[in-house]
């Protein structure tokens, strides 16, 4: 501070950069020291929305594995904004981060940062995507078998005799689109009488699914869907709330299947859904990432979600 006539805050910020690059280490109560090695044991984890019920568990699984392998973690929240996502990634790369685990926002659209991820991978940054797969040669991924989820939901509704069905999904999210496409394709194969496809392009936490639910459940009874597949449990919960307002009972008047097995209160106790292996996704992603940092080739890991049958599906009336 005296030599450069700088404030304490300026000096602190100046020391942040060599810490991120692994040149120096901070030891609480002792001070800041030159690192004994040149390896950067720092991994960046960037999630879509940290307040979602999925991502905290994914991060927990990742952090636990990193801690046991003596790596440190930077956590970024893109807040479902591709501009913010790009800014965070660029700042991390500038700071010297060599390994990234990313759950990309707007992954099914041209607004995604796919080109940036490809460019970073070509420059030598090791990257593992979770939930979305972009077929980038140098990039690994850990994804769920979303095709299975959509296909199985259609088959369950068919087994219970439903003829009018619907799917509610997020059009900007690649796993959501995959689940919806698989559901619709299987429904067409099974010969349902009516198939309603309802998509929204904003966060489900804005309440957008409630408007769609009103549209579907407000249809005349003879053409109203008797069974609805929701791309995640947050969407299913909003459908449930609208059904209650309209005095429709689940499953007596409406069968529902969700996805994630998320902690969404009492509705979870009856909701048939697919369990998302949240913490295992995080652990597997950073396991692959650390292997890549040690010279392993990129890989693709597919996890099959477990069907959990509860009480939200019954015979069509």
RACOR-V610139 format. One record per residue. N is the residue number from 1. RES is the residue in one small letter. OMEGA is omega in radians with two decimals (999 if undefined). NEAR is the number of other ideal C-beta (glycine too) atoms within 12 Angstrom. Layout:
n,res,omega,near
N,RES,OMEGA,NEAR
N,RES,OMEGA,NEAR
This chain:
n,res,omega,near
1,x,-3.13,13
2,x,-3.06,8
3,x,-3.07,7
4,x,-3.14,10
5,x,-3.09,8
6,x,3.13,14
7,x,3.10,12
8,x,-3.12,12
9,x,3.12,11
10,x,3.12,13
11,x,3.13,17
12,x,3.13,16
13,x,3.13,15
14,x,3.14,19
15,x,-3.14,23
16,x,-3.05,20
17,x,3.09,19
18,x,3.05,23
19,x,3.13,27
20,x,-3.13,29
21,x,3.08,23
22,x,-3.14,26
23,x,3.10,23
24,x,3.13,22
25,x,3.08,25
26,x,3.10,20
27,x,-3.08,12
28,x,3.11,7
29,x,-3.10,6
30,x,-3.13,8
31,x,3.14,11
32,x,-3.00,19
33,x,3.02,14
34,x,-3.13,16
35,x,3.14,20
36,x,3.14,11
37,x,-3.10,12
38,x,-3.12,14
39,x,3.09,20
40,x,-3.13,29
41,x,-3.09,28
42,x,-3.12,32
43,x,3.09,43
44,x,3.10,41
45,x,-3.07,43
46,x,-3.10,48
47,x,-3.11,41
48,x,-3.06,43
49,x,-3.02,30
50,x,-3.13,23
51,x,3.08,18
52,x,-3.14,33
53,x,-3.14,25
54,x,-2.90,38
55,x,3.09,37
56,x,3.13,24
57,x,3.07,28
58,x,3.14,41
59,x,3.11,38
60,x,3.12,25
61,x,3.13,31
62,x,-3.08,45
63,x,-3.14,28
64,x,-3.13,20
65,x,3.12,30
66,x,-3.14,31
67,x,-3.12,18
68,x,3.12,14
69,x,3.03,22
70,x,3.01,15
71,x,3.06,30
72,x,-2.99,25
73,x,2.88,32
74,x,-3.14,34
75,x,3.11,28
76,x,3.11,33
77,x,-3.13,25
78,x,3.14,33
79,x,3.12,22
80,x,-3.11,33
81,x,-3.11,24
82,x,3.10,28
83,x,3.10,18
84,x,3.11,22
85,x,3.14,34
86,x,3.14,28
87,x,-3.14,20
88,x,-3.13,32
89,x,3.14,36
90,x,3.13,23
91,x,-3.14,21
92,x,-3.14,34
93,x,3.10,31
94,x,-3.13,16
95,x,3.07,26
96,x,3.10,26
97,x,-3.07,39
98,x,-3.13,31
99,x,-3.08,44
100,x,2.94,47
101,x,-3.00,50
102,x,2.89,51
103,x,-2.93,46
104,x,3.08,44
105,x,3.14,40
106,x,-2.97,31
107,x,-3.13,36
108,x,-3.03,30
109,x,3.09,22
110,x,3.12,11
111,x,-3.12,22
112,x,3.11,31
113,x,-3.12,37
114,x,-3.13,31
115,x,3.11,18
116,x,3.12,31
117,x,3.11,40
118,x,-3.14,21
119,x,3.13,20
120,x,-3.14,31
121,x,3.13,32
122,x,3.14,16
123,x,3.07,16
124,x,3.10,17
125,x,3.13,36
126,x,-3.01,37
127,x,2.99,47
128,x,3.04,48
129,x,3.02,44
130,x,3.11,48
131,x,3.14,45
132,x,3.13,38
133,x,-3.06,32
134,x,3.11,30
135,x,3.05,18
136,x,-2.99,28
137,x,-3.02,16
138,x,-3.03,24
139,x,3.07,38
140,x,3.06,39
141,x,2.99,38
142,x,-3.04,39
143,x,3.03,38
144,x,3.06,40
145,x,-3.09,28
146,x,3.06,37
147,x,-3.14,28
148,x,-3.11,26
149,x,-3.13,44
150,x,-3.13,37
151,x,-3.10,33
152,x,3.12,32
153,x,3.11,48
154,x,-3.11,36
155,x,3.11,27
156,x,3.12,36
157,x,3.13,41
158,x,3.13,30
159,x,-3.12,19
160,x,3.00,26
161,x,3.12,20
162,x,3.14,36
163,x,3.10,25
164,x,-3.05,29
165,x,3.12,45
166,x,3.02,43
167,x,3.08,50
168,x,-3.05,47
169,x,-3.11,44
170,x,-2.99,40
171,x,-3.12,29
172,x,-3.00,30
173,x,-3.01,39
174,x,3.09,35
175,x,3.12,43
176,x,3.13,42
177,x,3.14,30
178,x,3.12,32
179,x,-3.12,47
180,x,-3.14,42
181,x,3.14,28
182,x,3.12,31
183,x,-3.10,45
184,x,3.13,31
185,x,-3.13,22
186,x,3.09,29
187,x,3.10,36
188,x,3.11,20
189,x,-3.08,15
190,x,3.02,24
191,x,3.07,14
192,x,-3.11,30
193,x,3.11,21
194,x,3.10,26
195,x,3.13,31
196,x,3.10,30
197,x,-3.09,30
198,x,-3.10,35
199,x,3.00,31
200,x,-3.02,33
201,x,3.06,22
202,x,-3.14,21
203,x,3.08,27
204,x,-3.12,43
205,x,3.01,25
206,x,-3.09,18
207,x,-3.13,20
208,x,3.13,26
209,x,-3.12,42
210,x,3.10,31
211,x,3.12,22
212,x,3.13,35
213,x,3.09,38
214,x,3.13,23
215,x,-3.09,24
216,x,-3.04,38
217,x,3.09,38
218,x,3.11,19
219,x,3.05,23
220,x,-3.01,11
221,x,-3.07,15
222,x,3.13,11
223,x,-3.13,18
224,x,3.10,29
225,x,3.10,41
226,x,3.14,36
227,x,-3.10,45
228,x,3.04,52
229,x,3.13,53
230,x,-3.03,54
231,x,3.01,49
232,x,-3.05,43
233,x,3.09,40
234,x,3.07,43
235,x,3.13,48
236,x,3.13,45
237,x,3.12,37
238,x,3.03,36
239,x,3.13,48
240,x,-3.13,38
241,x,3.12,25
242,x,3.12,30
243,x,3.12,34
244,x,3.13,20
245,x,-3.11,15
246,x,3.12,23
247,x,3.05,12
248,x,-3.07,29
249,x,3.03,19
250,x,0.18,37
251,x,-3.01,30
252,x,-3.12,19
253,x,-3.06,24
254,x,3.05,39
255,x,-3.06,44
256,x,2.99,50
257,x,3.11,51
258,x,3.13,47
259,x,3.05,49
260,x,-2.98,41
261,x,-3.10,32
262,x,3.12,30
263,x,-3.02,22
264,x,3.05,30
265,x,-3.04,16
266,x,-3.11,14
267,x,3.12,30
268,x,-3.07,25
269,x,-3.12,17
270,x,-2.98,28
271,x,2.96,40
272,x,-3.00,37
273,x,3.08,41
274,x,-3.09,40
275,x,3.07,30
276,x,-3.14,42
277,x,-2.91,29
278,x,-3.08,33
279,x,3.12,25
280,x,3.07,27
281,x,3.12,41
282,x,-3.14,38
283,x,-3.10,32
284,x,-3.12,31
285,x,-3.12,47
286,x,3.04,43
287,x,3.11,31
288,x,-3.12,35
289,x,-3.14,42
290,x,3.06,31
291,x,3.11,22
292,x,3.11,29
293,x,3.11,30
294,x,3.01,17
295,x,-3.13,9
296,x,3.12,16
297,x,3.09,14
298,x,-3.13,27
299,x,3.14,24
300,x,-3.10,24
301,x,-3.10,28
302,x,3.11,20
303,x,3.14,30
304,x,3.13,20
305,x,-3.14,35
306,x,3.06,21
307,x,3.08,25
308,x,-3.10,27
309,x,3.11,24
310,x,-2.98,27
311,x,-3.08,20
312,x,3.10,37
313,x,3.09,37
314,x,-3.12,27
315,x,3.10,17
316,x,-3.13,25
317,x,999,19
